[in-house]
Amino acid sequence: MSAHRAHRWLALLPALAILVGAPWIDRLHAHVGGIPLMLAWIVGCVALTSIVMAVIAALDGRSPPS
């Protein structure tokens, strides 16, 4: 892979957050804003996915301008 496409590796961040973080978060019995921490973690990972994909699209020269 060429250096100008290296930013695509950012797409691994949300997947790693779910795969690595979820088992650790599940051990805690806490609540965030009245919802279980695990649910808040998953919702945060979904939001992180959207943000990371937007950053990748902005850095990718092949994406059409919006």
N, C-alpha and C positions, 0 to 999 in steps of 0.2 A: 504494500500500500504506500502511496506517495505521501509526502509530508503535508500536502495541502488537504488531505482527507483524514488527517489524524484526529480531527475533532469528532469524528463519528464514533470514536471509542467512548465518548460521553454517554452514549446510549446504554452502556452497561451499568451506569450508576443506579437507575431505578430498579433494575433487575437484581443487582447486588443488595440493594436496600431491602427488598422483599425476601430474597433467599437467605441472606446472612442476618439481617436485623430482626426479622419476624420471630425466629425461635427464641432470641434473647428477650424481646419485648413481651412475648407470651408468658414468660415466667413472672412478670410483674403484675400485680393485681391493683392497678391504679386506674384512675379515671381522669379524663381531660375534658373539661366543659360538660361533665355529666355523661359522657360516653366512655366506654372502655378504651383503654390505651391502645389495644390491638386494632380496634376499628379506626381510631385516630391515626395510627401508624399507616394503615393501608390507604386511607384517604389522602394522607400526606404524600405517600409514594405515587399515587395517581396524579396528584398535582405536580410533583417533581417530574414525572414523566412528561407532562405537557410543557413544562418550562424547559426541560432539556431538549425536547424535540424542536421547540421554537428556536432555541439557541443554535442547534445543529442546522436548522433550515436557514437561519440568518448567516451562518458562517459558510454554508455550502454555496458555491458559486453557480451551481447548476439549477438551483431552485428558482422558479419564476417569481418576479417581484409581486408583492401583494398590494 
